[in-house]
Amino acid sequence: MLMTLLCVLNTYTHSMRNLSFRTAFLVSVGLWIITVASRFAYNGLVFGFDYGLFHPDGSLYAFKTLTLMGLSQQEAGVQVANWYAEHAYKLNSIEPASLFFDNNPQWVIYGTRLAYPIFSIPFVALIGMNGLLIVPALSYLILFIVVLLLGRHYGRINLSLAIVFAFSISTTVGRWMLINSTDSLLVALASMFTYLCVKKVDNKYWVSIALTIVVVGSLTRFSLFLWLGFAFVLFTKKEWLRASLVSFTAIICFVPTLFLDFQAAVLPNETESSLVIKTLKLPLSMAKMAFYDIAQLAVLDRVLLLTLSVGILLALKNFRTLSGRAFLATLFMLWCTAGLNGTPGVNFRYELPILSLLAWVIIDNFQFKPNSKYADTQT
């Protein structure tokens, strides 16, 4: 069935003249506006899942943003509690004191995630708590733009626009990209890094841009495995210096976490297990998360499931291409991240940074000719 669909879409996209980048960009911006507006208009609980705009973990980011703006903990706690009482679904009753830095044990980990609260400050200052959704919305647009840039690079604008459309109607992508949390920002950063892997950039510019992305990503959320996945790809390209710098920077950014009591963040449902036992249970947790994620996509989001299946099929078939190796390596590392969290039922949330690489592997390899003249077959 997948191969039949690929044949039909391949014939269709080759029979059409490629749209100009400008036209595709305008269409993508239109899709982005419609998607964002739809999320604002229609959100809430769906089959018991939280498709709202303000999520439980977002309350901590909101609190952090307000305190960085100069509010006292009491003022920030009251403001977040009042806002969530009116606009949240899963967590709409918050005791303000429960958000205080000394009262909430989650600050051990969340206290290191400064990027999203800092970037949100000007928007919250301008429009209030809804400003927490501006960074996610802009990150969503960055994803679309990167997909189009990949399409332009490979001369496949029509195909890249089709992928943008798929991402715009995916309920999973829309759910996690437009909430007051760090998910969308990390997706945007991973998207920019993906384009850096494709575009030829002089080292003096590449290193500063790439390492800035890694540092900001590390201050967004735990993303060590994501950057190590990208570093592995650079190693396979024999770009030793770039790979070493990315690995070293990612590890250095992670080192401070080792001095925190982060055990509760690893397989948090295994409260009685030691860190050693949790490590041994990681493969089982990864398998469980993969099963739940795929099962939920099959029920809730067949668009993303089909797109992901096409990407995996193409990556396996074209493993020698850079995009194939990058996609599979990074997908595995993101599933390791999901396994570390070990909380089933989060609907592909921890694997979301794979979206730009999913677009890349499809745009690069979606054809039935022996080899693409654009394919990078470095080993």
C-alpha positions in Angstrom: 0.0 0.0 0.0 2.8 2.4 0.9 4.7 1.6 -2.3 1.5 2.2 -4.4 0.9 5.6 -2.7 4.6 6.5 -3.3 4.2 5.7 -7.0 1.0 7.8 -7.4 2.5 10.8 -5.5 5.8 10.5 -7.3 4.1 10.5 -10.7 1.9 13.5 -9.7 4.7 15.6 -8.3 6.9 14.9 -11.4 4.1 15.8 -13.8 3.6 19.2 -12.2 5.9 22.1 -12.7 7.6 23.1 -9.5 6.1 26.1 -7.8 8.3 29.1 -7.1 9.8 29.3 -3.6 7.9 32.5 -3.0 4.5 31.0 -3.9 5.2 27.9 -1.7 6.3 30.2 1.1 3.1 32.3 0.9 1.0 29.1 0.8 2.9 27.8 3.9 2.3 31.0 5.8 -1.4 30.7 5.0 -1.4 27.1 6.2 0.4 28.2 9.4 -2.1 31.0 10.0 -5.1 28.6 9.5 -3.5 26.0 11.8 -2.7 28.5 14.6 -6.1 30.1 14.4 -7.8 26.6 14.4 -5.9 25.7 17.6 -7.0 28.8 19.3 -10.6 28.3 18.2 -10.8 24.6 19.0 -8.9 23.1 21.9 -9.7 21.0 25.0 -10.0 17.4 26.0 -10.2 14.8 23.2 -10.8 11.1 24.4 -9.4 12.2 27.7 -6.2 13.6 26.2 -5.2 17.2 26.8 -5.4 19.1 23.5 -5.5 22.5 25.3 -3.1 25.3 24.9 -1.9 25.5 28.6 -0.5 22.2 29.9 0.5 21.1 33.4 4.2 21.4 32.9 3.7 24.8 31.2 2.6 26.2 34.6 6.2 26.0 35.7 7.5 27.8 32.6 4.8 30.4 33.0 5.8 30.9 36.7 9.5 31.1 35.7 8.8 33.7 33.0 6.9 35.9 35.4 9.5 35.7 38.1 12.2 36.6 35.5 10.1 39.6 34.7 10.4 40.8 38.3 7.2 39.5 39.9 7.5 38.0 43.4 6.9 34.2 43.7 3.5 35.0 45.4 2.4 37.3 42.6 3.6 34.9 39.9 1.9 32.0 41.6 -1.4 33.7 42.0 -1.3 34.9 38.4 -0.6 31.4 37.0 -3.2 29.8 39.2 -5.9 32.3 38.2 -5.0 31.9 34.5 -5.0 28.1 34.6 -8.3 28.0 36.5 -9.9 29.7 33.5 -7.9 28.4 30.5 -6.5 25.0 31.4 -8.1 21.5 31.3 -6.0 18.8 32.9 -4.7 21.1 35.6 -7.1 23.9 36.4 -6.7 24.0 40.1 -3.3 25.1 41.3 -2.2 26.2 44.8 0.1 29.2 44.1 2.6 28.1 46.8 3.0 24.7 45.1 4.9 26.5 42.3 7.4 28.2 44.6 11.0 27.2 43.9 11.5 25.8 47.4 8.3 23.9 47.4 8.2 22.1 44.1 10.8 19.3 43.6 10.5 19.6 39.8 12.5 22.8 39.9 15.7 20.6 40.2 15.3 19.9 36.5 13.0 22.6 35.3 15.3 25.3 36.8 17.9 24.5 34.1 15.4 25.1 31.3 15.8 28.8 30.8 15.6 29.4 27.1 11.8 29.2 26.6 11.0 31.5 29.6 13.6 34.0 28.6 12.4 34.1 24.9 8.8 34.5 26.1 9.5 37.6 28.3 8.9 40.3 25.7 5.7 38.6 24.4 4.2 38.1 27.9 5.1 41.8 28.7 3.2 42.9 25.6 0.1 40.7 25.6 0.0 38.9 29.0 -0.1 35.1 29.5 -1.1 34.4 25.9 2.4 35.6 25.0 3.6 32.2 26.2 2.2 30.8 22.9 4.1 33.2 20.6 7.5 31.3 20.8 5.7 28.0 20.0 3.8 29.5 17.1 6.9 31.1 15.6 8.7 27.7 16.1 6.0 26.1 14.1 6.5 28.5 11.3 10.3 27.9 11.4 9.6 24.2 10.9 7.6 25.0 7.8 10.2 27.3 6.4 13.0 24.8 6.9 11.0 22.1 5.1 10.6 24.5 2.2 14.3 25.3 2.2 15.0 21.6 2.0 12.7 21.4 -0.9 14.4 24.3 -2.7 17.8 22.7 -2.0 16.8 19.4 -3.7 14.6 21.0 -6.4 11.5 19.4 -4.9 9.4 22.5 -3.9 6.0 20.7 -4.6 7.0 17.7 -2.5 8.2 19.9 0.4 4.9 21.9 0.3 3.0 18.6 0.5 4.9 17.7 3.6 4.2 21.1 5.1 0.5 20.4 4.4 0.8 17.0 6.1 2.4 18.6 9.2 -0.3 21.4 9.3 -3.2 18.9 9.4 -1.4 16.4 11.8 -3.3 16.5 15.1 -0.2 15.3 16.9 2.1 18.0 15.5 -0.5 20.7 16.1 -1.1 19.5 19.7 2.5 19.7 20.8 3.7 22.6 18.7 1.2 25.0 20.1 1.3 24.7 23.8 3.1 26.7 26.5 6.0 24.4 26.8 9.4 23.7 25.3 8.5 21.1 22.7 8.1 23.5 19.7 11.3 25.5 20.5 13.3 22.3 20.5 11.7 21.3 17.1 12.7 24.7 15.7 16.3 24.3 16.8 16.5 20.8 15.5 15.1 22.0 12.2 17.7 24.7 11.9 20.5 22.2 12.7 19.1 19.8 10.0 19.4 22.5 7.4 23.0 23.2 8.6 23.7 19.5 7.8 22.4 19.9 4.3 23.6 23.4 3.3 27.3 23.9 2.6 28.5 26.5 5.1 32.0 27.7 5.8 33.4 26.4 9.1 33.9 29.8 10.6 30.2 30.4 10.3 29.0 26.9 10.7 30.7 26.3 14.1 29.3 29.4 15.7 25.8 28.9 14.5 25.7 25.1 15.3 27.2 25.4 18.8 24.8 28.3 19.6 21.9 26.0 18.6 23.2 23.2 20.7 23.7 25.4 23.8 20.2 27.0 23.4 18.7 23.5 22.9 20.4 22.3 26.0 18.9 25.2 27.9 15.5 24.4 26.4 15.1 20.8 27.5 17.1 17.6 28.0 18.4 17.1 24.5 21.8 15.4 24.9 20.7 12.4 22.8 19.4 14.6 20.0 22.7 16.4 19.6 24.7 13.2 19.9 22.5 11.8 17.1 23.4 14.7 14.9 27.1 14.3 15.9 27.0 10.7 14.8 25.7 11.8 11.4 28.6 14.3 11.1 31.1 11.5 12.0 29.6 9.4 9.1 30.3 12.4 6.8 33.9 12.3 8.1 33.5 15.9 9.4 35.5 15.1 12.4 36.0 18.6 13.7 32.3 19.5 13.5 31.2 16.2 15.0 33.7 16.5 17.9 32.7 20.1 18.7 29.0 19.3 18.7 29.5 16.2 20.9 31.8 18.1 23.3 29.4 21.1 23.6 26.4 18.9 24.2 28.2 16.9 26.9 29.6 20.0 28.6 26.0 21.5 28.7 24.8 18.3 30.2 27.5 18.0 32.9 25.8 20.4 35.4 22.8 18.0 35.5 25.0 15.3 36.9 25.4 17.4 40.1 21.6 17.6 40.5 19.3 15.0 42.0 18.0 14.0 38.6 17.1 10.4 39.4 13.4 11.2 39.7 13.4 12.4 36.1 14.7 9.0 34.8 11.8 6.5 34.5 9.7 8.6 37.0 7.1 5.9 37.3 9.7 3.5 38.7 9.8 5.4 42.1 11.1 2.4 44.1 14.0 1.4 41.6 17.6 2.6 41.9 19.3 4.4 39.0 21.1 1.1 38.1 17.9 -0.8 37.9 16.2 2.0 35.9 19.1 1.8 33.4 18.6 -1.9 33.0 14.9 -1.3 32.4 15.6 1.3 29.7 15.3 -1.0 26.7 11.9 -2.3 27.9 10.8 1.2 28.5 11.9 2.2 24.9 9.9 -0.7 23.5 6.9 0.2 25.5 7.0 3.8 24.5 7.4 2.8 20.8 4.3 0.6 21.0 2.2 3.2 22.7 3.3 6.0 20.4 2.6 4.0 17.3 -0.7 2.7 18.6 -1.8 6.2 19.5 -0.8 7.5 16.1 -2.8 4.7 14.5 -5.9 5.8 16.4 -5.5 9.6 16.6 -3.2 10.7 13.8 -3.0 8.4 10.7 -1.5 11.3 8.7 1.6 11.5 10.8 1.8 7.7 11.0 1.7 7.3 7.3 4.3 10.1 6.8 6.5 8.5 9.4 6.1 5.1 7.8 7.1 6.5 4.4 10.2 8.1 6.0 11.3 4.9 7.7 10.8 2.9 4.5 12.8 5.3 2.5 15.6 5.6 5.1 16.0 1.8 5.3 16.0 1.6 1.5 18.5 4.4 1.1 20.6 4.0 4.2 23.8 5.0 2.3 22.4 8.5 1.8 23.2 11.1 4.5 19.5 11.8 5.0 18.8 8.1 5.6 21.5 7.7 8.2 20.6 10.9 9.8 16.9 10.1 10.1 17.3 6.6 11.5 20.1 7.6 13.9 18.3 10.6 15.3 15.0 8.7 15.5 16.7 6.0 17.6 18.2 8.7 19.9 14.9 10.4 20.4 13.3 7.1 21.3 16.0 6.7 23.9 14.9 10.1 25.3 11.3 8.8 25.3 12.4 5.7 27.0 14.1 7.7 29.7 10.9 9.5 30.5 8.9 6.3 30.4 5.5 7.9 30.6 3.2 6.2 28.0 0.4 8.0 26.3 2.2 11.2 25.4 1.5 10.8 21.7 4.9 11.0 20.0 5.8 14.1 22.1 9.5 13.2 22.8 10.2 12.2 19.2 8.8 15.4 17.7 12.2 16.9 16.8 12.5 14.2 14.2 10.0 16.2 11.9 12.6 18.1 10.0 14.7 15.0 9.4 11.5 13.2 8.3 11.0 15.9 5.7 14.6 15.7 4.7 14.7 11.9 4.1 11.4 12.0 2.1 12.5 15.0 -0.1 15.9 13.5 -0.8 14.8 9.9 -1.5 11.2 10.0 -2.7 11.6 8.7 -6.2 11.9 5.5 -8.2 14.9 6.3 -10.2 18.1 4.4 -9.3 19.8 7.3 -7.7 19.0 11.0 -7.0 21.6 13.4 -8.4 21.1 15.2 -5.1 21.6 12.2 -2.9 24.7 12.4 -0.6 26.2 8.9 -0.6 29.2 9.6 1.6 30.1 6.8 3.9 
